[in-house]
Amino acid sequence: MRRLAFLLRPSWLALAAVVLGFAYLCFTVLAPWQLGKNTTTSRANSQLEHALTAEPVPVTTLLPHQDSSAPDEQWRPVTATGHYLAEKQVLVRLRSVDGVPAVEVLAPFAVKDGPTVLVNRGFVRTDDGGSRLPDIAAPPAAEVTITARLRDSQGAIEGKNPFTENGFRQVYSINTEQVAAVTGVALTGSYLQLVEDQPGGLGVIALPRRDAGPFLSYGIQWIAFGILAPIGLGYFAFAELRARRAERAATQPEAGSDEPAPPMTVEQKLADRYGRRR
């Protein structure tokens, strides 16, 4: 126990606490964070790959009711017949297309014999680096049939509240609940993103690239770090113990009488025994 007493010193206890805390974070926060992002990215890639070859279906088959959403059908092409609610249009700020500032234009779309869905009409580049809003063409007033892709509602950005400026309602993300509150129109949970050459369409928003990203490798690295950190601590403790043993061994010959006598040979033992008998 004396040999291990140095492990109870404050410096070693602090180092052990840091190492074990780091390993705990690796297994409970950092690795799950990266692996969770990998799962989300893999799911989105799988949905996009399936949607690229899928045939369009009526939107009411996937969004039959006003409170419907289709998170497992993202990017699936759908068709919808109805009319735009042009007076309820909303702009999405702080977008960029090919490095140029832009806004995306949203409009509720009342589906015939179905719910009202939010439609992303596409993008419009802004003037003066985004400081001035451009003229935006109004959508058709008549009944039209559109083809679009289903999209999941985005999360609202904390601290970025909707506002009205220059006569336009403006938001920072495509969150259907937030847009419904801004426009006063009940919307489905999922929204639609127009494809090219559609009535009311503007600049076409390109599909994302199917890229798995580095999240899986990062997650594995954090797991490895969580394993190696305690092993490294154990190695340094063993090295310290071995160094202390070497120091004691080096100082023992100087102790004089404390040094143990070397073991006797057989001849010495016999001579000592018979010598005493004489």
matplotlib code that plots the C-alpha trace (Angstrom):
import matplotlib.pyplot as plt

x = [0.0, 2.9, 4.1, 0.7, 0.4, 1.5, -1.7, -3.6, -1.8, -3.9, -2.1, -2.8, -6.3, -7.0, -5.4, -7.5, -10.7, -9.9, -9.1, -12.2, -14.4, -13.1, -13.8, -17.3, -18.0, -16.6, -19.0, -22.1, -21.9, -19.3, -19.6, -23.4, -23.5, -21.5, -23.1, -26.5, -25.6, -24.4, -27.8, -29.6, -27.5, -27.8, -31.5, -31.7, -29.5, -31.6, -34.8, -33.3, -32.0, -35.4, -37.2, -35.1, -36.6, -40.1, -43.2, -45.2, -48.3, -51.2, -50.2, -53.4, -52.2, -49.3, -50.9, -54.6, -55.5, -54.6, -52.5, -50.7, -46.9, -44.8, -41.3, -40.5, -41.3, -38.9, -38.1, -40.9, -42.4, -46.1, -48.8, -51.4, -54.3, -55.6, -54.8, -52.2, -53.1, -50.9, -51.9, -50.4, -46.9, -43.8, -40.1, -37.3, -34.3, -30.5, -30.4, -27.5, -27.5, -24.1, -22.6, -25.2, -27.7, -31.2, -34.6, -36.9, -40.6, -43.3, -47.0, -49.9, -51.6, -55.1, -55.4, -58.7, -60.6, -57.5, -55.5, -53.7, -49.9, -47.0, -45.3, -41.7, -41.9, -38.1, -35.6, -35.1, -31.7, -31.7, -30.2, -27.4, -26.0, -29.3, -30.1, -33.0, -35.7, -36.4, -39.7, -41.4, -43.8, -47.2, -48.3, -51.3, -54.7, -56.4, -56.6, -53.4, -51.7, -48.2, -45.5, -43.2, -41.2, -42.2, -39.9, -39.7, -40.5, -37.3, -36.6, -37.3, -34.1, -34.0, -33.9, -34.8, -38.5, -40.7, -41.2, -42.8, -40.7, -41.5, -44.8, -43.4, -43.8, -40.3, -38.9, -35.5, -36.4, -39.2, -41.0, -44.6, -45.9, -44.2, -45.4, -48.9, -48.9, -47.5, -50.1, -53.0, -53.5, -53.5, -50.8, -49.7, -46.6, -44.6, -44.3, -43.7, -40.7, -41.5, -39.5, -38.6, -41.2, -44.1, -47.0, -45.9, -42.3, -39.3, -35.6, -35.4, -33.7, -31.2, -31.3, -28.6, -25.6, -25.7, -22.7, -22.4, -19.9, -17.2, -19.6, -19.2, -15.4, -15.6, -17.9, -15.5, -12.6, -14.4, -15.0, -11.3, -10.3, -12.6, -10.9, -7.3, -7.6, -7.9, -5.3, -2.9, -3.6, -2.8, 0.4, 1.7, 0.8, 2.7, 5.7, 5.7, 5.6, 8.5, 10.6, 10.0, 11.1, 14.3, 15.1, 14.7, 16.9, 19.6, 19.6, 19.6, 23.4, 24.1, 22.0, 24.8, 23.4, 20.0, 21.3, 20.4, 23.3, 23.9, 22.7, 25.2, 26.6, 26.4, 30.1, 29.6, 26.6, 28.5, 31.5, 29.4, 27.5, 30.5, 32.6, 30.1, 30.1, 33.8]
y = [0.0, 2.4, 1.9, 3.1, 6.0, 8.5, 7.8, 9.5, 12.7, 15.7, 16.0, 12.4, 12.6, 15.7, 14.0, 10.9, 13.0, 14.8, 11.6, 9.8, 12.8, 13.0, 9.3, 9.7, 12.6, 10.6, 7.7, 9.7, 13.0, 13.2, 9.8, 9.7, 13.2, 12.2, 8.8, 10.4, 12.9, 9.9, 8.2, 11.3, 11.8, 8.1, 8.3, 11.5, 9.9, 6.8, 8.8, 10.9, 7.9, 6.2, 9.4, 10.0, 6.9, 7.1, 8.1, 11.1, 10.3, 12.6, 14.6, 13.5, 9.9, 11.0, 14.1, 13.2, 15.5, 19.0, 17.7, 15.1, 14.8, 12.3, 12.3, 8.9, 10.2, 13.2, 14.1, 11.9, 13.5, 14.4, 16.2, 18.6, 20.4, 23.6, 27.3, 29.5, 31.8, 34.6, 37.2, 34.9, 34.8, 34.6, 35.1, 33.0, 35.3, 34.7, 32.1, 31.8, 30.4, 29.9, 32.3, 35.0, 36.3, 35.2, 34.7, 31.7, 32.4, 30.4, 30.4, 28.3, 26.1, 24.9, 21.4, 20.6, 18.1, 18.1, 20.0, 23.3, 22.7, 25.1, 25.4, 26.6, 28.3, 28.6, 31.4, 35.0, 36.6, 39.9, 43.2, 45.2, 42.1, 41.3, 44.7, 45.3, 42.9, 42.3, 42.3, 38.9, 37.6, 36.7, 33.0, 32.2, 33.1, 30.2, 26.6, 24.8, 21.4, 21.4, 18.7, 19.0, 17.1, 16.5, 18.1, 17.8, 20.9, 22.6, 23.6, 27.1, 29.1, 30.2, 34.0, 34.6, 35.6, 36.3, 39.9, 42.1, 44.5, 46.3, 44.6, 41.1, 38.6, 37.1, 34.1, 32.5, 28.8, 26.8, 25.7, 25.0, 25.7, 29.1, 30.0, 28.9, 31.2, 34.1, 33.7, 32.5, 29.5, 26.0, 23.9, 20.3, 19.2, 18.5, 21.1, 20.9, 22.1, 22.8, 21.1, 22.9, 24.3, 24.5, 27.1, 29.7, 28.4, 30.7, 29.8, 26.0, 24.9, 22.1, 18.7, 18.1, 15.9, 12.4, 12.6, 10.5, 13.0, 12.2, 11.6, 7.9, 8.1, 10.9, 8.9, 5.9, 8.2, 9.6, 6.0, 5.2, 8.3, 7.2, 3.8, 5.1, 7.8, 5.4, 3.1, 6.0, 7.0, 3.4, 3.3, 6.5, 5.2, 2.0, 4.0, 6.1, 3.1, 1.4, 4.6, 4.8, 1.1, 1.9, 4.8, 2.7, 0.0, 2.5, 4.0, 0.6, -0.1, 3.2, 2.2, 0.0, -2.3, -2.3, -4.1, -7.8, -10.3, -12.3, -15.9, -18.5, -21.2, -24.9, -25.1, -22.1, -23.7, -27.1, -25.3, -23.3, -26.4, -28.6, -25.8, -25.2, -28.9, -28.9]
z = [0.0, 0.7, -2.8, -4.2, -1.7, -4.4, -6.3, -3.4, -3.8, -4.9, -8.2, -9.1, -7.9, -10.0, -13.1, -12.6, -12.2, -15.5, -17.4, -16.1, -16.7, -20.3, -20.9, -19.5, -21.9, -24.8, -24.2, -23.2, -25.2, -27.9, -29.5, -29.4, -30.9, -33.9, -34.3, -34.1, -36.9, -38.9, -38.4, -39.5, -42.5, -43.6, -43.2, -45.4, -48.0, -48.1, -48.5, -51.2, -53.1, -53.0, -54.0, -57.1, -58.7, -57.2, -59.2, -58.0, -56.0, -54.9, -51.9, -50.1, -50.0, -47.7, -46.1, -45.9, -43.0, -41.8, -39.0, -41.1, -41.6, -43.5, -41.9, -43.5, -47.0, -47.3, -50.9, -52.2, -55.4, -55.0, -57.1, -55.7, -57.3, -55.7, -55.4, -53.8, -50.9, -52.3, -49.7, -47.0, -48.6, -46.3, -47.0, -45.5, -44.9, -44.9, -47.7, -50.2, -53.7, -55.4, -52.9, -53.6, -50.9, -51.6, -50.0, -50.3, -50.9, -49.1, -49.8, -48.4, -51.0, -50.4, -51.9, -53.5, -51.2, -49.0, -46.4, -46.8, -47.3, -47.2, -50.6, -51.0, -54.4, -54.7, -54.3, -55.5, -55.3, -53.3, -54.4, -52.8, -51.0, -49.4, -47.9, -50.4, -51.2, -54.9, -56.8, -56.4, -59.0, -57.6, -57.9, -60.2, -58.8, -60.7, -59.7, -60.8, -60.5, -59.1, -58.7, -55.7, -53.2, -49.6, -47.0, -43.2, -41.2, -40.0, -36.4, -35.3, -34.6, -31.0, -30.7, -34.3, -34.2, -37.2, -38.2, -40.9, -43.0, -46.3, -46.4, -46.2, -43.4, -42.8, -40.9, -40.5, -41.0, -42.7, -39.6, -40.5, -37.0, -36.9, -40.4, -39.5, -36.5, -38.7, -41.4, -39.4, -41.7, -40.4, -42.2, -42.4, -40.6, -43.8, -46.6, -50.3, -52.4, -56.0, -58.8, -62.0, -64.5, -62.1, -61.8, -59.3, -59.3, -58.9, -58.7, -58.4, -55.1, -56.0, -54.3, -51.7, -52.5, -51.0, -48.7, -45.6, -44.1, -41.5, -38.6, -38.3, -38.2, -35.7, -33.5, -33.6, -32.8, -29.7, -28.5, -29.1, -27.1, -24.3, -24.1, -24.5, -21.9, -18.8, -20.4, -20.6, -17.0, -16.0, -18.0, -16.4, -12.9, -13.7, -15.0, -11.9, -9.7, -11.6, -11.3, -7.6, -7.2, -9.2, -7.0, -3.8, -5.3, -6.1, -2.6, -0.6, -0.8, 0.9, 3.9, 5.2, 7.9, 6.3, 3.3, 3.5, 3.6, 0.4, 0.5, 1.8, -0.5, 0.3, 1.3, 3.6, 5.2, 5.8, 7.2, 9.5, 10.7, 11.3, 12.7, 15.4, 16.4, 17.0]

ax = plt.figure().add_subplot(projection="3d")
ax.plot(x, y, z, "-o")
ax.set_aspect("equal")
plt.show()
